[in-house]
Amino acid sequence: MTNEGFFEKVYQVAEKIPYGKVTSYGAIAKYLGAAGSARMVGWAMNASGLKDNVPAHRVVNKQGLLTGKHHFDGTNLMQQLLESEGINIINNKIQNLENHFWDPMKELP
């Protein structure tokens, strides 16, 4: 599979993340059968600015840190988008991650 093909699969999963929920780079990679490719999912999210319907702000690292926030326009856009969905963030980290975590392995066929 090409990077472009992998990125498209990542975007298809990311588009299904519900409002008010987040998932991790690793959870998407695992769902796609590429468990060691969390970094590649991150690259896809970084490139997703070209796609209007990809909610890249809902993809964080496994600890709930907003590691991709520097790829968003503005200083705190990623945080602001998540907070507008009811997610509390302190020091760039989602609070009560377990209450907001969406696992594609459990939620998607």
N, CA, C and O atoms as CSV, one atom per row, in Angstrom:
chain,resi,resn,atom,element,x,y,z
A,1,MET,N,N,0.851,-1.181,0.000
A,1,MET,CA,C,0.000,0.000,0.000
A,1,MET,C,C,0.896,1.244,0.000
A,1,MET,O,O,1.902,1.298,0.708
A,2,THR,N,N,0.526,2.206,-0.778
A,2,THR,CA,C,1.283,3.453,-0.829
A,2,THR,C,C,0.966,4.308,0.393
A,2,THR,O,O,-0.028,4.073,1.081
A,3,ASN,N,N,1.810,5.295,0.657
A,3,ASN,CA,C,1.514,6.241,1.735
A,3,ASN,C,C,0.175,6.905,1.497
A,3,ASN,O,O,-0.617,7.079,2.424
A,4,GLU,N,N,-0.079,7.277,0.236
A,4,GLU,CA,C,-1.337,7.941,-0.082
A,4,GLU,C,C,-2.527,7.034,0.233
A,4,GLU,O,O,-3.533,7.496,0.773
A,5,GLY,N,N,-2.419,5.761,-0.097
A,5,GLY,CA,C,-3.494,4.812,0.201
A,5,GLY,C,C,-3.685,4.642,1.709
A,5,GLY,O,O,-4.814,4.582,2.196
A,6,PHE,N,N,-2.578,4.566,2.437
A,6,PHE,CA,C,-2.651,4.445,3.895
A,6,PHE,C,C,-3.285,5.696,4.491
A,6,PHE,O,O,-4.148,5.603,5.364
A,7,PHE,N,N,-2.860,6.859,4.025
A,7,PHE,CA,C,-3.416,8.116,4.532
A,7,PHE,C,C,-4.925,8.151,4.318
A,7,PHE,O,O,-5.663,8.570,5.210
A,8,GLU,N,N,-5.392,7.720,3.159
A,8,GLU,CA,C,-6.838,7.719,2.879
A,8,GLU,C,C,-7.573,6.817,3.862
A,8,GLU,O,O,-8.657,7.165,4.329
A,9,LYS,N,N,-6.995,5.662,4.182
A,9,LYS,CA,C,-7.618,4.755,5.160
A,9,LYS,C,C,-7.654,5.407,6.542
A,9,LYS,O,O,-8.637,5.274,7.271
A,10,VAL,N,N,-6.580,6.109,6.899
A,10,VAL,CA,C,-6.544,6.838,8.170
A,10,VAL,C,C,-7.666,7.870,8.195
A,10,VAL,O,O,-8.379,7.987,9.192
A,11,TYR,N,N,-7.827,8.615,7.110
A,11,TYR,CA,C,-8.863,9.647,7.059
A,11,TYR,C,C,-10.256,9.036,7.166
A,11,TYR,O,O,-11.139,9.615,7.800
A,12,GLN,N,N,-10.457,7.882,6.558
A,12,GLN,CA,C,-11.766,7.219,6.641
A,12,GLN,C,C,-12.106,6.859,8.083
A,12,GLN,O,O,-13.261,6.967,8.495
A,13,VAL,N,N,-11.112,6.433,8.846
A,13,VAL,CA,C,-11.344,6.123,10.267
A,13,VAL,C,C,-11.571,7.426,11.041
A,13,VAL,O,O,-12.522,7.526,11.816
A,14,ALA,N,N,-10.717,8.406,10.836
A,14,ALA,CA,C,-10.817,9.667,11.578
A,14,ALA,C,C,-12.165,10.348,11.357
A,14,ALA,O,O,-12.708,10.962,12.276
A,15,GLU,N,N,-12.698,10.244,10.165
A,15,GLU,CA,C,-13.990,10.863,9.862
A,15,GLU,C,C,-15.128,10.270,10.689
A,15,GLU,O,O,-16.187,10.883,10.819
A,16,LYS,N,N,-14.914,9.080,11.248
A,16,LYS,CA,C,-15.953,8.398,12.031
A,16,LYS,C,C,-15.869,8.694,13.531
A,16,LYS,O,O,-16.744,8.281,14.291
A,17,ILE,N,N,-14.823,9.408,13.962
A,17,ILE,CA,C,-14.689,9.731,15.391
A,17,ILE,C,C,-15.841,10.658,15.766
A,17,ILE,O,O,-15.982,11.733,15.183
A,18,PRO,N,N,-16.658,10.259,16.724
A,18,PRO,CA,C,-17.817,11.085,17.086
A,18,PRO,C,C,-17.444,12.408,17.757
A,18,PRO,O,O,-16.383,12.538,18.367
A,19,TYR,N,N,-18.318,13.356,17.633
A,19,TYR,CA,C,-18.212,14.647,18.316
A,19,TYR,C,C,-18.023,14.385,19.806
A,19,TYR,O,O,-18.735,13.562,20.382
A,20,GLY,N,N,-17.084,15.069,20.432
A,20,GLY,CA,C,-16.856,14.910,21.869
A,20,GLY,C,C,-16.010,13.711,22.243
A,20,GLY,O,O,-15.851,13.407,23.426
A,21,LYS,N,N,-15.466,13.026,21.251
A,21,LYS,CA,C,-14.616,11.855,21.499
A,21,LYS,C,C,-13.264,12.068,20.838
A,21,LYS,O,O,-13.131,12.886,19.927
A,22,VAL,N,N,-12.268,11.334,21.296
A,22,VAL,CA,C,-10.935,11.355,20.700
A,22,VAL,C,C,-10.445,9.919,20.566
A,22,VAL,O,O,-10.959,9.006,21.213
A,23,THR,N,N,-9.458,9.742,19.728
A,23,THR,CA,C,-8.761,8.465,19.647
A,23,THR,C,C,-7.280,8.758,19.531
A,23,THR,O,O,-6.872,9.918,19.475
A,24,SER,N,N,-6.479,7.711,19.495
A,24,SER,CA,C,-5.031,7.911,19.434
A,24,SER,C,C,-4.490,7.473,18.078
A,24,SER,O,O,-5.128,6.730,17.332
A,25,TYR,N,N,-3.297,7.961,17.794
A,25,TYR,CA,C,-2.611,7.571,16.564
A,25,TYR,C,C,-2.457,6.047,16.542
A,25,TYR,O,O,-2.699,5.402,15.522
A,26,GLY,N,N,-2.056,5.489,17.671
A,26,GLY,CA,C,-1.840,4.049,17.758
A,26,GLY,C,C,-3.107,3.237,17.593
A,26,GLY,O,O,-3.078,2.163,16.994
A,27,ALA,N,N,-4.232,3.736,18.121
A,27,ALA,CA,C,-5.496,3.017,17.990
A,27,ALA,C,C,-5.927,2.947,16.531
A,27,ALA,O,O,-6.449,1.925,16.086
A,28,ILE,N,N,-5.714,4.023,15.789
A,28,ILE,CA,C,-6.045,4.006,14.357
A,28,ILE,C,C,-5.122,3.036,13.625
A,28,ILE,O,O,-5.576,2.242,12.802
A,29,ALA,N,N,-3.822,3.103,13.929
A,29,ALA,CA,C,-2.859,2.200,13.284
A,29,ALA,C,C,-3.222,0.743,13.551
A,29,ALA,O,O,-3.214,-0.078,12.634
A,30,LYS,N,N,-3.538,0.421,14.797
A,30,LYS,CA,C,-3.903,-0.947,15.158
A,30,LYS,C,C,-5.151,-1.393,14.405
A,30,LYS,O,O,-5.205,-2.513,13.896
A,31,TYR,N,N,-6.145,-0.526,14.332
A,31,TYR,CA,C,-7.374,-0.858,13.603
A,31,TYR,C,C,-7.074,-1.167,12.136
A,31,TYR,O,O,-7.699,-2.047,11.544
A,32,LEU,N,N,-6.128,-0.450,11.559
A,32,LEU,CA,C,-5.789,-0.640,10.150
A,32,LEU,C,C,-4.829,-1.807,9.921
A,32,LEU,O,O,-4.389,-2.047,8.796
A,33,GLY,N,N,-4.507,-2.534,11.002
A,33,GLY,CA,C,-3.621,-3.685,10.868
A,33,GLY,C,C,-2.159,-3.308,10.752
A,33,GLY,O,O,-1.345,-4.085,10.253
A,34,ALA,N,N,-1.829,-2.114,11.216
A,34,ALA,CA,C,-0.457,-1.610,11.138
A,34,ALA,C,C,-0.043,-1.103,12.506
A,34,ALA,O,O,0.318,0.064,12.657
A,35,ALA,N,N,-0.093,-1.978,13.506
A,35,ALA,CA,C,0.073,-1.596,14.905
A,35,ALA,C,C,1.329,-0.775,15.193
A,35,ALA,O,O,1.323,0.035,16.120
A,36,GLY,N,N,2.382,-0.957,14.442
A,36,GLY,CA,C,3.609,-0.208,14.698
A,36,GLY,C,C,3.697,1.112,13.944
A,36,GLY,O,O,4.766,1.718,13.879
A,37,SER,N,N,2.599,1.555,13.383
A,37,SER,CA,C,2.638,2.715,12.492
A,37,SER,C,C,1.951,3.957,13.042
A,37,SER,O,O,1.397,4.746,12.277
A,38,ALA,N,N,1.980,4.141,14.354
A,38,ALA,CA,C,1.347,5.322,14.955
A,38,ALA,C,C,1.941,6.608,14.381
A,38,ALA,O,O,1.219,7.575,14.138
A,39,ARG,N,N,3.237,6.615,14.170
A,39,ARG,CA,C,3.894,7.812,13.638
A,39,ARG,C,C,3.383,8.134,12.232
A,39,ARG,O,O,3.209,9.299,11.875
A,40,MET,N,N,3.148,7.094,11.447
A,40,MET,CA,C,2.636,7.304,10.083
A,40,MET,C,C,1.213,7.879,10.140
A,40,MET,O,O,0.838,8.698,9.302
A,41,VAL,N,N,0.427,7.447,11.129
A,41,VAL,CA,C,-0.904,8.038,11.325
A,41,VAL,C,C,-0.746,9.518,11.656
A,41,VAL,O,O,-1.522,10.349,11.186
A,42,GLY,N,N,0.250,9.841,12.459
A,42,GLY,CA,C,0.525,11.245,12.775
A,42,GLY,C,C,0.868,12.040,11.538
A,42,GLY,O,O,0.426,13.179,11.388
A,43,TRP,N,N,1.651,11.456,10.648
A,43,TRP,CA,C,1.984,12.143,9.395
A,43,TRP,C,C,0.725,12.373,8.569
A,43,TRP,O,O,0.561,13.421,7.945
A,44,ALA,N,N,-0.162,11.382,8.574
A,44,ALA,CA,C,-1.429,11.534,7.838
A,44,ALA,C,C,-2.251,12.677,8.433
A,44,ALA,O,O,-2.824,13.485,7.702
A,45,MET,N,N,-2.302,12.736,9.759
A,45,MET,CA,C,-3.055,13.819,10.394
A,45,MET,C,C,-2.424,15.169,10.067
A,45,MET,O,O,-3.136,16.151,9.854
A,46,ASN,N,N,-1.112,15.223,10.026
A,46,ASN,CA,C,-0.416,16.460,9.682
A,46,ASN,C,C,-0.781,16.898,8.260
A,46,ASN,O,O,-0.952,18.089,7.998
A,47,ALA,N,N,-0.897,15.947,7.360
A,47,ALA,CA,C,-1.228,16.249,5.964
A,47,ALA,C,C,-2.726,16.459,5.744
A,47,ALA,O,O,-3.144,16.846,4.653
A,48,SER,N,N,-3.524,16.208,6.760
A,48,SER,CA,C,-4.982,16.254,6.588
A,48,SER,C,C,-5.538,17.656,6.435
A,48,SER,O,O,-6.721,17.817,6.133
A,49,GLY,N,N,-4.718,18.671,6.635
A,49,GLY,CA,C,-5.178,20.041,6.457
A,49,GLY,C,C,-5.724,20.281,5.062
A,49,GLY,O,O,-6.459,21.241,4.829
A,50,LEU,N,N,-5.368,19.422,4.156
A,50,LEU,CA,C,-5.854,19.535,2.780
A,50,LEU,C,C,-7.257,18.951,2.628
A,50,LEU,O,O,-7.892,19.123,1.588
A,51,LYS,N,N,-7.734,18.272,3.648
A,51,LYS,CA,C,-9.050,17.618,3.603
A,51,LYS,C,C,-9.988,18.327,4.571
A,51,LYS,O,O,-9.671,18.458,5.754
A,52,ASP,N,N,-11.122,18.778,4.090
A,52,ASP,CA,C,-12.049,19.543,4.929
A,52,ASP,C,C,-12.763,18.712,5.989
A,52,ASP,O,O,-13.066,19.222,7.068
A,53,ASN,N,N,-13.034,17.452,5.704
A,53,ASN,CA,C,-13.896,16.664,6.584
A,53,ASN,C,C,-13.147,15.772,7.565
A,53,ASN,O,O,-13.760,14.910,8.195
A,54,VAL,N,N,-11.842,15.955,7.710
A,54,VAL,CA,C,-11.060,15.127,8.633
A,54,VAL,C,C,-10.902,15.875,9.955
A,54,VAL,O,O,-10.243,16.913,10.003
A,55,PRO,N,N,-11.508,15.349,11.041
A,55,PRO,CA,C,-11.393,16.012,12.345
A,55,PRO,C,C,-10.080,15.660,13.041
A,55,PRO,O,O,-10.076,14.964,14.056
A,56,ALA,N,N,-8.973,16.140,12.493
A,56,ALA,CA,C,-7.646,15.797,13.009
A,56,ALA,C,C,-7.466,16.209,14.464
A,56,ALA,O,O,-6.634,15.636,15.169
A,57,HIS,N,N,-8.231,17.191,14.922
A,57,HIS,CA,C,-8.103,17.624,16.315
A,57,HIS,C,C,-8.533,16.535,17.289
A,57,HIS,O,O,-8.204,16.607,18.473
A,58,ARG,N,N,-9.259,15.532,16.816
A,58,ARG,CA,C,-9.730,14.435,17.676
A,58,ARG,C,C,-8.746,13.279,17.763
A,58,ARG,O,O,-9.070,12.242,18.341
A,59,VAL,N,N,-7.561,13.433,17.205
A,59,VAL,CA,C,-6.541,12.380,17.270
A,59,VAL,C,C,-5.374,12.907,18.100
A,59,VAL,O,O,-4.751,13.914,17.765
A,60,VAL,N,N,-5.098,12.194,19.195
A,60,VAL,CA,C,-4.083,12.614,20.168
A,60,VAL,C,C,-3.148,11.438,20.446
A,60,VAL,O,O,-3.341,10.349,19.905
A,61,ASN,N,N,-2.147,11.654,21.282
A,61,ASN,CA,C,-1.287,10.518,21.599
A,61,ASN,C,C,-1.951,9.652,22.669
A,61,ASN,O,O,-2.992,10.021,23.213
A,62,LYS,N,N,-1.352,8.511,22.967
A,62,LYS,CA,C,-2.012,7.533,23.839
A,62,LYS,C,C,-2.211,8.015,25.270
A,62,LYS,O,O,-3.038,7.464,25.997
A,63,GLN,N,N,-1.458,9.048,25.689
A,63,GLN,CA,C,-1.659,9.618,27.026
A,63,GLN,C,C,-2.669,10.767,27.017
A,63,GLN,O,O,-2.978,11.337,28.064
A,64,GLY,N,N,-3.178,11.103,25.833
A,64,GLY,CA,C,-4.125,12.206,25.739
A,64,GLY,C,C,-3.466,13.559,25.549
A,64,GLY,O,O,-4.112,14.595,25.706
A,65,LEU,N,N,-2.182,13.557,25.213
A,65,LEU,CA,C,-1.480,14.814,24.978
A,65,LEU,C,C,-1.762,15.343,23.573
A,65,LEU,O,O,-1.870,14.573,22.618
A,66,LEU,N,N,-1.878,16.647,23.464
A,66,LEU,CA,C,-2.139,17.294,22.179
A,66,LEU,C,C,-0.818,17.484,21.431
A,66,LEU,O,O,-0.382,18.610,21.191
A,67,THR,N,N,-0.199,16.379,21.074
A,67,THR,CA,C,1.128,16.432,20.460
A,67,THR,C,C,1.100,17.036,19.061
A,67,THR,O,O,2.135,17.495,18.578
A,68,GLY,N,N,-0.044,17.049,18.402
A,68,GLY,CA,C,-0.127,17.603,17.056
A,68,GLY,C,C,-0.576,19.039,16.997
A,68,GLY,O,O,-0.821,19.563,15.911
A,69,LYS,N,N,-0.691,19.690,18.139
A,69,LYS,CA,C,-1.291,21.029,18.182
A,69,LYS,C,C,-0.519,22.069,17.385
A,69,LYS,O,O,-1.108,23.038,16.907
A,70,HIS,N,N,0.779,21.886,17.234
A,70,HIS,CA,C,1.566,22.871,16.491
A,70,HIS,C,C,1.284,22.842,14.984
A,70,HIS,O,O,1.752,23.712,14.250
A,71,HIS,N,N,0.524,21.849,14.523
A,71,HIS,CA,C,0.163,21.773,13.102
A,71,HIS,C,C,-1.131,22.519,12.794
A,71,HIS,O,O,-1.539,22.600,11.635
A,72,PHE,N,N,-1.772,23.058,13.811
A,72,PHE,CA,C,-3.016,23.800,13.622
A,72,PHE,C,C,-2.727,25.293,13.575
A,72,PHE,O,O,-1.818,25.782,14.246
A,73,ASP,N,N,-3.504,26.009,12.781
A,73,ASP,CA,C,-3.364,27.462,12.745
A,73,ASP,C,C,-3.703,28.031,14.115
A,73,ASP,O,O,-4.592,27.523,14.798
A,74,GLY,N,N,-3.014,29.058,14.508
A,74,GLY,CA,C,-3.291,29.667,15.800
A,74,GLY,C,C,-2.587,28.919,16.916
A,74,GLY,O,O,-2.180,27.769,16.749
A,75,THR,N,N,-2.451,29.570,18.035
A,75,THR,CA,C,-1.706,29.012,19.150
A,75,THR,C,C,-2.410,27.832,19.807
A,75,THR,O,O,-1.771,26.831,20.129
A,76,ASN,N,N,-3.713,27.941,20.006
A,76,ASN,CA,C,-4.442,26.908,20.745
A,76,ASN,C,C,-5.655,26.368,19.995
A,76,ASN,O,O,-6.625,25.943,20.623
A,77,LEU,N,N,-5.617,26.376,18.661
A,77,LEU,CA,C,-6.800,25.966,17.903
A,77,LEU,C,C,-7.228,24.536,18.212
A,77,LEU,O,O,-8.419,24.276,18.382
A,78,MET,N,N,-6.285,23.609,18.288
A,78,MET,CA,C,-6.636,22.218,18.581
A,78,MET,C,C,-7.357,22.129,19.925
A,78,MET,O,O,-8.397,21.480,20.041
A,79,GLN,N,N,-6.798,22.782,20.928
A,79,GLN,CA,C,-7.409,22.781,22.259
A,79,GLN,C,C,-8.788,23.428,22.218
A,79,GLN,O,O,-9.735,22.908,22.808
A,80,GLN,N,N,-8.906,24.547,21.534
A,80,GLN,CA,C,-10.196,25.244,21.459
A,80,GLN,C,C,-11.264,24.372,20.794
A,80,GLN,O,O,-12.415,24.350,21.231
A,81,LEU,N,N,-10.878,23.658,19.735
A,81,LEU,CA,C,-11.840,22.775,19.059
A,81,LEU,C,C,-12.306,21.662,19.992
A,81,LEU,O,O,-13.495,21.349,20.051
A,82,LEU,N,N,-11.370,21.072,20.714
A,82,LEU,CA,C,-11.735,19.994,21.644
A,82,LEU,C,C,-12.585,20.534,22.799
A,82,LEU,O,O,-13.566,19.906,23.196
A,83,GLU,N,N,-12.211,21.683,23.329
A,83,GLU,CA,C,-12.993,22.265,24.428
A,83,GLU,C,C,-14.400,22.623,23.963
A,83,GLU,O,O,-15.348,22.526,24.742
A,84,SER,N,N,-14.551,23.035,22.709
A,84,SER,CA,C,-15.881,23.356,22.197
A,84,SER,C,C,-16.757,22.108,22.100
A,84,SER,O,O,-17.978,22.207,21.980
A,85,GLU,N,N,-16.122,20.925,22.154
A,85,GLU,CA,C,-16.848,19.656,22.133
A,85,GLU,C,C,-17.017,19.087,23.545
A,85,GLU,O,O,-17.458,17.950,23.712
A,86,GLY,N,N,-16.665,19.881,24.555
A,86,GLY,CA,C,-16.879,19.469,25.936
A,86,GLY,C,C,-15.738,18.694,26.562
A,86,GLY,O,O,-15.925,18.056,27.598
A,87,ILE,N,N,-14.568,18.736,25.961
A,87,ILE,CA,C,-13.414,18.016,26.482
A,87,ILE,C,C,-12.531,18.991,27.266
A,87,ILE,O,O,-12.121,20.029,26.747
A,88,ASN,N,N,-12.250,18.643,28.514
A,88,ASN,CA,C,-11.440,19.486,29.393
A,88,ASN,C,C,-9.967,19.184,29.189
A,88,ASN,O,O,-9.553,18.025,29.202
A,89,ILE,N,N,-9.171,20.243,28.998
A,89,ILE,CA,C,-7.744,20.095,28.747
A,89,ILE,C,C,-6.973,20.986,29.715
A,89,ILE,O,O,-7.261,22.174,29.861
A,90,ILE,N,N,-5.987,20.380,30.371
A,90,ILE,CA,C,-5.100,21.121,31.263
A,90,ILE,C,C,-3.671,20.778,30.872
A,90,ILE,O,O,-3.320,19.604,30.752
A,91,ASN,N,N,-2.841,21.810,30.672
A,91,ASN,CA,C,-1.438,21.618,30.291
A,91,ASN,C,C,-1.284,20.700,29.076
A,91,ASN,O,O,-0.466,19.780,29.068
A,92,ASN,N,N,-2.091,20.977,28.055
A,92,ASN,CA,C,-2.040,20.231,26.789
A,92,ASN,C,C,-2.412,18.757,26.923
A,92,ASN,O,O,-2.042,17.950,26.071
A,93,LYS,N,N,-3.133,18.398,27.973
A,93,LYS,CA,C,-3.504,17.000,28.178
A,93,LYS,C,C,-5.004,16.895,28.449
A,93,LYS,O,O,-5.563,17.649,29.246
A,94,ILE,N,N,-5.635,15.951,27.772
A,94,ILE,CA,C,-7.062,15.704,27.981
A,94,ILE,C,C,-7.262,15.107,29.364
A,94,ILE,O,O,-6.594,14.146,29.744
A,95,GLN,N,N,-8.181,15.685,30.102
A,95,GLN,CA,C,-8.515,15.183,31.432
A,95,GLN,C,C,-9.577,14.081,31.288
A,95,GLN,O,O,-10.465,14.174,30.441
A,96,ASN,N,N,-9.477,13.060,32.106
A,96,ASN,CA,C,-10.415,11.933,32.068
A,96,ASN,C,C,-10.480,11.329,30.672
A,96,ASN,O,O,-11.561,11.136,30.115
A,97,LEU,N,N,-9.314,11.034,30.116
A,97,LEU,CA,C,-9.222,10.496,28.760
A,97,LEU,C,C,-10.131,9.290,28.557
A,97,LEU,O,O,-10.751,9.146,27.503
A,98,GLU,N,N,-10.209,8.430,29.558
A,98,GLU,CA,C,-11.024,7.213,29.425
A,98,GLU,C,C,-12.497,7.518,29.147
A,98,GLU,O,O,-13.192,6.709,28.533
A,99,ASN,N,N,-12.973,8.675,29.593
A,99,ASN,CA,C,-14.374,9.052,29.349
A,99,ASN,C,C,-14.601,9.580,27.938
A,99,ASN,O,O,-15.739,9.631,27.472
A,100,HIS,N,N,-13.540,9.968,27.261
A,100,HIS,CA,C,-13.654,10.557,25.930
A,100,HIS,C,C,-13.065,9.673,24.835
A,100,HIS,O,O,-13.187,9.982,23.649
A,101,PHE,N,N,-12.421,8.563,25.236
A,101,PHE,CA,C,-11.688,7.757,24.264
A,101,PHE,C,C,-12.622,6.910,23.419
A,101,PHE,O,O,-13.507,6.230,23.938
A,102,TRP,N,N,-12.415,6.960,22.124
A,102,TRP,CA,C,-13.172,6.170,21.140
A,102,TRP,C,C,-12.193,5.204,20.500
A,102,TRP,O,O,-11.214,5.620,19.880
A,103,ASP,N,N,-12.460,3.907,20.653
A,103,ASP,CA,C,-11.566,2.875,20.136
A,103,ASP,C,C,-12.153,2.289,18.853
A,103,ASP,O,O,-13.182,1.615,18.906
A,104,PRO,N,N,-11.526,2.531,17.708
A,104,PRO,CA,C,-12.082,2.006,16.461
A,104,PRO,C,C,-12.165,0.477,16.437
A,104,PRO,O,O,-13.009,-0.082,15.737
A,105,MET,N,N,-11.298,-0.204,17.195
A,105,MET,CA,C,-11.369,-1.667,17.244
A,105,MET,C,C,-12.684,-2.142,17.849
A,105,MET,O,O,-13.184,-3.210,17.494
A,106,LYS,N,N,-13.245,-1.352,18.761
A,106,LYS,CA,C,-14.504,-1.722,19.407
A,106,LYS,C,C,-15.716,-1.128,18.700
A,106,LYS,O,O,-16.803,-1.703,18.741
A,107,GLU,N,N,-15.533,0.025,18.050
A,107,GLU,CA,C,-16.658,0.784,17.517
A,107,GLU,C,C,-16.925,0.545,16.024
A,107,GLU,O,O,-18.036,0.780,15.551
A,108,LEU,N,N,-15.932,0.091,15.298
A,108,LEU,CA,C,-16.102,-0.097,13.850
A,108,LEU,C,C,-16.087,-1.576,13.497
A,108,LEU,O,O,-15.478,-2.379,14.204
A,109,PRO,N,N,-16.745,-1.934,12.422
A,109,PRO,CA,C,-16.756,-3.364,12.016
A,109,PRO,C,C,-15.397,-3.851,11.546
A,109,PRO,O,O,-15.252,-5.017,11.178
